[in-house]
Amino acid sequence: MANSKCMLSVVMNSGVVYQVSFDDQKVAKKAKDDWISAVETFNITYTDGSIINVNKKFVESINLTPINRSHISTSIERVLKELSNEHIEQMRINSIGSKLQDIVYAIDRSAR
């Protein structure tokens, strides 16, 4: 279980989610255990030095999930492909719109 990247998420009753990524799953599991065993509050400390004090009575769940890089990569590729397809479709629409404007302009000129 060690040395694999993972994400520790704290889901609050309000819907806010705090996420911290860890390079080592053992360290993440220890942090999760510490947070769960905290009496009233626990701190989430980020690498930039910011600290969030969490009151346990507002916590809905604490989840530890492995980061599957290949899944993320596949998801990103799929989103990029969808964006590319939408861009191509938008370019077609723009081209048709431009041709319609040319036709309208030609009709207006011929009517004069």
C-alpha positions in Angstrom: 0.0 0.0 0.0 3.0 2.3 0.3 4.5 4.7 -2.2 1.4 5.1 -4.3 -0.2 8.5 -4.8 -3.6 9.0 -3.2 -6.2 11.7 -2.3 -7.6 12.3 1.1 -11.0 14.0 0.9 -13.0 15.5 3.8 -16.6 16.0 2.8 -18.5 18.5 4.9 -22.2 18.6 5.6 -22.4 21.8 3.6 -21.1 20.1 0.5 -17.6 21.7 0.7 -14.9 19.2 0.0 -11.3 19.6 1.2 -8.8 17.5 -0.7 -5.2 16.8 0.0 -3.0 14.7 -2.2 -0.3 12.5 -0.8 2.7 10.9 -2.5 2.7 8.0 0.0 -0.5 6.1 0.9 0.9 5.1 4.3 1.2 8.8 5.3 -2.3 9.5 4.0 -3.7 6.6 5.9 -2.1 7.9 9.1 -3.5 11.4 8.5 -6.9 9.9 7.9 -6.7 7.8 11.1 -5.5 10.9 13.1 -8.4 13.0 11.7 -11.0 10.3 12.5 -9.6 9.8 16.0 -9.6 13.6 16.7 -12.0 14.5 19.5 -13.5 17.8 18.2 -11.3 19.4 15.6 -8.4 18.6 13.3 -6.2 20.6 11.0 -5.7 20.2 7.3 -2.3 21.6 6.4 -1.4 22.4 2.8 2.1 22.6 1.3 1.7 26.4 0.9 1.5 26.7 4.7 -2.3 27.3 4.8 -4.1 25.5 7.6 -7.8 24.7 7.7 -9.3 23.9 11.1 -12.1 21.4 10.7 -14.8 20.9 13.3 -15.7 17.1 13.3 -19.4 17.7 14.0 -19.7 19.2 10.5 -17.9 16.4 8.7 -20.0 14.0 6.6 -17.1 11.7 5.6 -13.4 11.3 5.2 -12.3 9.3 2.2 -9.0 7.9 1.0 -8.8 7.1 -2.7 -5.8 6.1 -4.8 -5.0 8.4 -7.7 -5.2 6.4 -10.9 -3.1 8.5 -13.3 -4.1 6.4 -16.3 -7.8 7.1 -15.6 -7.2 10.8 -15.2 -5.2 10.8 -18.5 -8.0 9.0 -20.3 -10.6 11.4 -18.9 -8.5 14.4 -20.0 -8.1 12.9 -23.5 -11.8 12.3 -23.7 -12.6 15.9 -22.6 -10.1 17.3 -25.1 -11.5 15.3 -27.9 -15.1 16.5 -27.0 -13.8 20.1 -27.0 -12.1 19.6 -30.3 -15.3 18.2 -31.8 -17.3 21.1 -30.4 -14.7 23.6 -31.8 -14.9 21.9 -35.3 -18.7 22.1 -35.1 -18.6 25.8 -34.1 -16.2 26.5 -37.0 -18.7 24.9 -39.4 -21.6 27.0 -37.9 -19.4 30.2 -38.3 -18.6 29.3 -41.9 -22.3 28.8 -42.7 -23.2 32.0 -41.0 -20.5 33.9 -43.0 -21.8 32.4 -46.3 -25.4 33.4 -45.3 -24.2 37.0 -44.6 -22.5 37.0 -48.1 -25.8 35.9 -49.7 -27.8 38.5 -47.8 -25.3 41.2 -48.8 -25.5 40.1 -52.5 -29.3 40.2 -52.4 -29.3 43.6 -50.8 -26.9 44.9 -53.5 -28.8 43.4 -56.3 -32.1 44.9 -55.1 -30.7 48.4 -55.5 
